């Protein structure tokens, strides 16, 4: 009996240790960093893909002095190839905006939760000149 109880205890401890790792694997959060102290016009997204369903984008503006926005665009185009208006910004009349978080001040964080079906998305900041300076990233939602 002691051996059997010992095995049950070991298996139970193993499962308790494994549970947080499994929960992390199933997490639907995506980290988005807009700007850094050194570089104002950059967008880092981690990870760059998730499974379809409700996804939360945790957005942080790390730029020293520039306000940003976060726009999710449903598109087959690469994030760096969206149609532009006459001023060089993405022409929002020619794209499908899914959702957005506006006016993210320097040092501010926001979360945006969206139910996304499988497909390709472009994540952009479309404030004047921001997209053209590199504030875009591709994002894939897997079936």
C-alpha positions as CSV (number, residue, x, y, z in Angstrom):
1,X,0.0,0.0,0.0
2,X,2.8,2.4,0.8
3,X,4.2,2.1,-2.7
4,X,0.9,2.8,-4.3
5,X,0.2,5.9,-2.1
6,X,3.7,7.1,-2.9
7,X,3.1,6.8,-6.7
8,X,-0.2,8.7,-6.3
9,X,1.5,11.4,-4.4
10,X,4.2,11.8,-7.0
11,X,1.7,11.9,-9.9
12,X,-0.4,14.4,-8.0
13,X,2.6,16.7,-7.4
14,X,3.7,16.3,-11.1
15,X,0.2,17.3,-12.2
16,X,0.1,20.4,-9.9
17,X,3.5,21.5,-11.3
18,X,2.4,21.0,-14.9
19,X,-1.0,22.8,-14.5
20,X,0.5,26.4,-14.7
21,X,2.5,25.5,-17.8
22,X,-0.6,24.1,-19.5
23,X,-2.6,27.2,-18.6
24,X,0.2,29.4,-20.1
25,X,0.2,27.4,-23.3
26,X,-3.6,28.0,-23.7
27,X,-3.3,31.7,-23.0
28,X,-5.0,34.0,-25.5
29,X,-3.0,37.1,-24.6
30,X,-0.7,38.8,-27.1
31,X,1.9,41.3,-26.0
32,X,2.2,44.5,-28.1
33,X,4.9,47.1,-27.5
34,X,4.5,50.3,-29.3
35,X,7.6,52.5,-29.4
36,X,10.6,52.2,-27.1
37,X,12.7,54.8,-25.2
38,X,15.2,54.6,-28.1
39,X,12.9,54.2,-31.1
40,X,9.5,55.9,-31.2
41,X,8.0,54.2,-34.3
42,X,8.3,50.5,-33.8
43,X,5.7,47.8,-33.1
44,X,6.7,44.5,-31.5
45,X,4.1,41.7,-31.3
46,X,4.6,38.5,-29.4
47,X,3.6,36.0,-30.4
48,X,2.7,36.7,-34.0
49,X,0.0,34.1,-34.3
50,X,-2.8,32.6,-32.1
51,X,-5.7,30.2,-32.6
52,X,-9.1,31.5,-33.6
53,X,-11.3,32.8,-30.8
54,X,-11.2,35.5,-28.2
55,X,-7.7,37.1,-28.2
56,X,-6.6,39.8,-25.8
57,X,-4.0,42.3,-27.1
58,X,-2.0,43.8,-24.1
59,X,-0.7,47.1,-25.6
60,X,1.9,49.2,-24.0
61,X,3.2,52.5,-25.4
62,X,6.9,52.6,-24.3
63,X,7.7,55.7,-26.5
64,X,9.2,58.6,-24.6
65,X,6.8,61.3,-25.8
66,X,4.6,60.1,-28.7
67,X,0.9,59.0,-28.5
68,X,0.1,55.9,-30.5
69,X,-3.0,53.8,-31.5
70,X,-3.5,50.1,-32.2
71,X,-5.7,49.1,-35.2
72,X,-6.5,45.5,-36.2
73,X,-7.1,45.2,-40.0
74,X,-8.5,42.0,-41.6
75,X,-6.6,41.7,-44.9
76,X,-4.8,39.3,-47.2
77,X,-2.1,42.0,-47.8
78,X,1.2,42.1,-45.9
79,X,1.1,44.7,-43.1
80,X,3.7,46.8,-45.0
81,X,1.6,46.8,-48.2
82,X,-1.8,48.4,-47.2
83,X,-3.4,51.0,-49.5
84,X,-2.3,54.6,-48.7
85,X,-4.1,57.9,-48.9
86,X,-2.6,61.0,-50.5
87,X,-0.8,61.9,-47.2
88,X,0.9,58.5,-47.0
89,X,-1.3,57.1,-44.2
90,X,-3.3,53.9,-44.5
91,X,-6.6,54.7,-46.3
92,X,-9.1,53.3,-43.8
93,X,-11.9,53.6,-46.5
94,X,-10.1,50.8,-48.4
95,X,-9.5,48.4,-45.6
96,X,-11.6,46.3,-43.1
97,X,-10.9,47.7,-39.6
98,X,-11.9,45.0,-37.1
99,X,-11.3,47.1,-33.9
100,X,-8.9,49.6,-32.4
101,X,-7.5,51.2,-29.2
102,X,-7.1,54.9,-29.7
103,X,-5.0,57.5,-27.9
104,X,-2.5,55.4,-26.0
105,X,-0.3,58.0,-24.3
106,X,3.4,57.5,-23.5
107,X,3.8,55.0,-20.7
108,X,0.1,54.0,-20.9
109,X,-1.2,50.4,-21.3
110,X,-4.5,49.3,-22.7
111,X,-6.0,45.9,-23.4
112,X,-8.2,45.1,-26.4
113,X,-10.1,41.8,-26.5
114,X,-11.4,40.7,-29.9
115,X,-13.1,37.5,-31.2
116,X,-11.1,36.8,-34.3
117,X,-11.8,34.1,-36.9
118,X,-8.9,32.4,-38.7
119,X,-7.1,34.6,-41.2
120,X,-4.4,37.2,-41.8
121,X,-4.4,40.5,-40.0
122,X,-2.3,43.6,-40.1
123,X,-1.7,45.4,-36.8
124,X,-1.0,49.1,-37.4
125,X,-0.7,52.5,-35.8
126,X,-2.3,54.9,-38.3
127,X,-1.6,58.2,-36.7
128,X,-0.1,60.6,-39.2
129,X,3.3,59.3,-40.5
130,X,3.5,56.4,-38.0
131,X,2.6,53.6,-40.4
132,X,5.1,54.9,-42.9
133,X,7.8,54.9,-40.3
134,X,7.3,51.2,-39.6
135,X,4.5,50.9,-37.1
136,X,2.9,47.7,-38.5
137,X,3.1,44.0,-38.0
138,X,1.6,40.9,-39.5
139,X,-0.6,38.7,-37.3
140,X,-2.0,35.3,-38.2
141,X,-5.0,33.6,-36.6
142,X,-5.0,29.9,-37.0
143,X,-8.1,27.7,-37.4
